Amino acid sequence: MSSREKVVLAYSGGLDTSIIIPWLKENYDYEVIAMAANVGQGEELEPLREKAIKSGASKIYIEDLTEEFITDYVFPTLKAGAVYEGKYLLGTSFARPIIAKRLVEIAKKEGAVAIAHGATGKGNDQVRFELTVKALAPELKIIAPWRIWNIRSREDAIEYAAARNIPIPVTKEYNYSRDRNIWHLSHEGSELENPANEPLYDRLLQLSVTPEKAPDQPTYIELGFEQGIPVSLNGERLGPVELMQELNSIGGKNGIGIADIVENRLVGIKSRGVYETPGGTILYAAHRELESICIDRDTLHYKDLVAQRFAELVYYGQWFSPLREALSAFVDATQRYVTGKVRLKLYKGNIIPAGIESPYSLFSEELCTFEEDQVYNQKDAEGFINLFGLPMKVQANMKKANKIMD
């Protein structure tokens, strides 16, 4: 039995975490335990077992967190309608808390004293990992090699790996930084580092085609929701993982959900990335359509304010904060009657509403018709307008009495 203290490393087998194992071995007297999380990235993780051990880890946990990721992190964010800066559907942001939560659980099981991650000192992920650890296990130490070592670029990291015969999935010529899970695929680096450059979509995209290459005929789909949660596709009830897989396939074929974003990182840097979120973009559109007939005006408008704050909390890594939990309680209350079906037409990158129905619809054809009706007395509007406009009238009379000219 080893008497050395243990560290648990968030391990993906990518460039950064591939070199962290030997770096930890060389610079700390820790036993390194790796943890690879399956959050639906579509890769076979079992080969990482041999790679991690050969790189110096004493053991590796390969954890399938995909369904928990969707039900406990994706769907609550979807129900909130949270979008960061109007474009980013938070694909990487809400994957980090579930990974860090599992790291903490393994650290406690193994009696580890520290957790390590491969997030850089310039990015958001360092915050997301570490805030989760602080919230769930404040006694654990945190090691962030990118803030310590003398490796300063991806080129340096590639050379470090080559010197130790560590296989890595990038080269100096083709070194996009990617993050993938069942919700999205992000791309950063290479030509994307200059916002003046158009993305090289032909070599970039992996989940989707560009709208130009999508079919010339539209694809119709019908999504079913129960209390804000998607449960069926085209009349077939599906589990969360299968539903997301199907929507990603359909959306990708139709060029849905490609977003080129310059975003404001929490650390104060603007960064540029391309995100592919085909299934998620469809779900957001469908969910909003259903809310439009199931939620009253005041609640829906206030929920829009909550959505922006919710998105910031997720983006900033504050998933386990009291405020996020409180906002989720509000969101859940708003979703009580968000049940029904939404029909959409997908065509060359566009999502076009094609019909909504719900047993809890607040839409009344009798009230809104332009034809004659028996339920709305239009004369009532006069008194309403007089009272609603009274403050404006009082203000105008004051200006008139004081001869104030705007």
N, C-alpha and C positions, 0 to 999 in steps of 0.2 A: 504494500500500500504506500502510495506517495504521501510524504509529509508536507509537500509544498502546498501553498494556498492556491485556490482555484479562481479562474476568471472565465466567464461565459461570453463568447463572442457571437454577435449577430453575423452569420456567415451566409453569403450568397454564391460564392465561387467566382464572383466577378473580379475585376482588376484589383479594387481596393482591398477587399477582404481576403483575396488570395495571398496578398503579401503581408497581411497583418499577423497571421499565425506565426510565420518565422520571425517577424519583427518582435512580437511579444516574447517569443522564446529567447531571442537574442538580448532583449533589453529588460526583461522582468523575470524573476524566478517564480513564475506562475505555471501551474498546470492549465493548459488551454483546452476548454470544452467548447466545441462549436455547436451552433444551432441554426439550421436552415429552415426557413418557414415557407410552406406552400400556401400562397394566397391566390392561387389560380393563375400563375404566370405562364402556364402551358409548357413547362420544361420538366424533363425527367430529373428529379433531384437525387435519385439513388446513386448516380456516379459521383456525387459530391462526397459520399461516405469515404470512398477510397482516396479521393483527392485531399480531403481534410486530414486524414490520418497520415498520408505521405508528407503533408506539409508540416506536420508536427503536433496536431491535435491529439489528445488522449482518447477522445470519443466525440461523436457527433449525434445530435438529435435532429431528426428530420420530421417536422411537425406539419400535418395537414390542417390548416386553419381556414380553409376557403369558405366553408359554409358559415362558420362563426363570423368571419370577416363581413360577409354580405348581410347577414341577419342583424348583427349587433353594431355594425359601423356604417355600412353603405346605406341600408334602408332607413335608419334614423336620420341620416343626412339628406337622403332623397325626400323623405317626408317633410323635412324643414325647408326644402327648396333652396338649400344653401349653395351658392356659387361664389367663388372668390373673384373679386374684381370683374364681375359680369361675364367671365368666360371660362374660368378653370373649375372643373367639376371635382377637384380635390382628390384625384386618384391616388397619388402618393401620400398625401397628407393623412388620410384616415387609415392607411395601411400600417403606418409606423406605430401607432399606439397598441395595436393587437400584437405586433411582433415584439415590442418592448415588454408588454404584459407577459408574454410567454417566456421571454428571457428571464424576467424576475421569478417566475414560477420555477424554472429550471435551476436558477441560482439558489433558491431556497432549498430545493430538493437535493442539490449537490453540495450544499454548504459552502458555496462560493462567496468570496469577499468582494468581488468586483464584476462589472459588466463592461465589455468593450464593443465599439461599433466603428464602422468605416466611413461615417459621414464626415464631410469636410468642414473646416472652420468657416467657410463662406456661406454655407447653405442652411436650409431650414431643418433638415432631418436631424442634425445634432440636437436641436432644441426639442423636437418631437420625441426622440428616444429618451433624452435625459429628463424631461419633465414627467414622462410616464414613470420612469424609475423613481424619481423624487416623490411622486404621488403614492406609489405602491410599496416602495422599499427604500426609504430615505437613508437607511444605514449602509447601503451598498456604495462602494467606490465606483467611479466611472472613468474609463480610460478611452480617450479619443485621440488615436495616433496622429491624425491629420493636424492636430493642434500642437503636437510635440516633435514629431520627427523632422528630419531635414529634407524629406521628399517634398517638392514644391509644385510638381506638375504631373499630369498623366504620363508624359514622356519619361520623367524620372521613375515613376512607378513601374512602367513597362521595363525599363533597364534593370531595376531592382529585381523584378521577377525573372528576367532572363538570366541574370547572374546566379540565380539559385535554382534554375531549371524548373520554374513553376509555370505550368501552362496557363495562359490567359486568353480571353475571348476577344481581344482587340489588337490592333496594330497601330503604329504611329500614323499611318496613312488613313486609317478608317477607325476613328476612335470616338464615335458618338457615346455619350453617357445615357444609358437607357434604364428605365424602371418600368417593370411590367407586372400587372396582376390581372385578375379576372375583370376588373372594372376599366382599366385603361393601359395605355403604353405611352410613356413620355420619351422625348428625344431632346438632348441638349448637346452642345459642343459642335465642333467642326465648323461648317459654314454658318450655322445658326448663331454663332457668337457675335456676328455682325448683323444688326437688325435690317441693314440695307440689302442683305442678300435674300433672294427668294429661296425657300427651302428646296432642296433637290429631292422632290417627292418620289421620283422613280426608284431611288436607292434608300429612301428614308422609311416609307410606309411599310408596315408589316401586317396590320390588322385590316386595313382599308384600301380601297382604290380611290383615286381622285374622282370628283364628280364627272369629269369629262369621260372617264372610262366606265362609269356606271351604266347599267342597262338603259335602253331608250324607252322602255315601258315601266310604268310605276309599279311598286309593290305595295299591296294593302295588307295591313295587319290589324288585329284586334287584341288589346290588352285588357285583362280583368284585374281589378283592385279590390281589396278588402281592408277597410280602415287605413287607407293610404299605402298599403303594401301590395306590390304586384304579385299575383298568384296564378295567372293563366295567360296563355298565348294562343290566339286563334281557336279559342274554345277548349283548349287542352290544359288541364291543371298541371303545373310543373313545379318542381322544387326550385329553390333559389339559384343553385349552381347551374342546373340545366336551363333555366329560364335565361340567365345571363349569357350562357354559351350560345343559345339560339339567337338571342337579340344581337350579340356581337357579330355573328355570322351574317345575319340579315342586314344589319346596319352597315357593316364593312363592305358588302357587295354593292350597296347603294351610295357609297361615298359619304356616309353620315358621320358627324362627330369629329372632323379634323379641325383643330384649333391652333392657330399660330399666335402665341401670346408673348408679350413683354409684361412681366409681372413684378410686383414689388415684394422682394423677400423680406422676411422679418428682420434680418440683420441690416437692412438698409440698402442693399444692392438691388438694382434692376437686373433681371435675367430674362433671357429669351429661350423659349422652348416650343416644340410642336407636340401636341397631345392628340392621341387617337382614343376616342371614347365612344365607339359606335352604339353599343347597347345602352350605355348610361345616358347618352344624349336623347335617345328615344324615350327612355323611362322618364326623364325630367319633363319632356314635352307632354307626354301622355298624362303624367300626374298633375301637371298644371292645368291641363284642359279639364280634367275631372274636378279639380278643386273649384274651377270657375262656376260650376253649377251646384256644388255641394256646400260651399262655405259662404256665409253672409259677408257683406261688403266690409264692415268695420273690422271683423276678425281677419279677413283676407289681407286687407291693407296693413294691419298691424303685424301680421305674420310676415309680410315682406320686409319690415324693419328687423324682425327677429332673424330672418334668413341671412341678412348681411352680417349681423353680429355672430350668428352661429358659424358662418363660413370663416370668419376671422379666427374664432376659437379653434376650429379644426385645423386651419392652416398654420396657426401659431403653436400647435402641439398641445393645446389645453383641453384635450378630450376628457381627461379625468378631473376637470375642475368643477367646483360646485355650480358655477354659472351654466356651463354646458349641460349639466344634468338637469338644472332647473328649466332651461330653455327646451330641453327635450320633453319635459313633463308638459309644458305649454303646447308644444307641437303635437304630442300624442292626443291632447284634449281636442285640438282642432281637427284631428283625423277621424273622429268618431263616426262621421257619416260620409267619409270619402270612400265610398264603395260603388262600384259600377263598371262600365265598359267604355273603352275609348278606341275609336277606329282612326287609323292614321294612313296617309298615303306617303310613301317614301319615294322620292324622285330626284336623282342626281344631286345628292347632298342636302336636299330640302325635306322638311317634315311638315306635311300639310294636314291639318285636322280634317277628318272625314266623318265625324259623328260622335256624340257623347250621350250616354244614358245612365241614369242612376235611380234606384228606388227612393233616394233621399234628395232628389233634385229640388232646388229652390226656384228653378225657372218656371214661370207660369205664362203659358201662351195667352190665357185670358187677360192677364194684366198688361202684357206688352204689345198686344195686337194693334195694328193700324185700322182694323175693322171695328165695327160697332161692338161694344161690350156692355155688360151689366154689373161689373164688379168695381169699376174705377170711376169716380165722379171727378171730372176734370176741373170743376169749379173749386174743389178743395185745394187745388194748387195755389190759388190766389192768396189765401190766408197763410199758407206755408211760406210762400215767397216773401210776404210782408214781414213775418217774424224772422225768417232766416236772414233777410237783408236789413233788419232794423239797425244793427251796429254800424253798417256802412252809411245808412241814412243819417244817423246821429252824427257821425264823423263829418259828413258833408255839410250838415246844418251848422256845426261848429265852425268850419272853415269859412262858410258864407258869412256868418255873424261877425267873424274877426277879419274878414276881407283877406283871407289867406289865398294866395295864388300858387298853385303847384307848377 
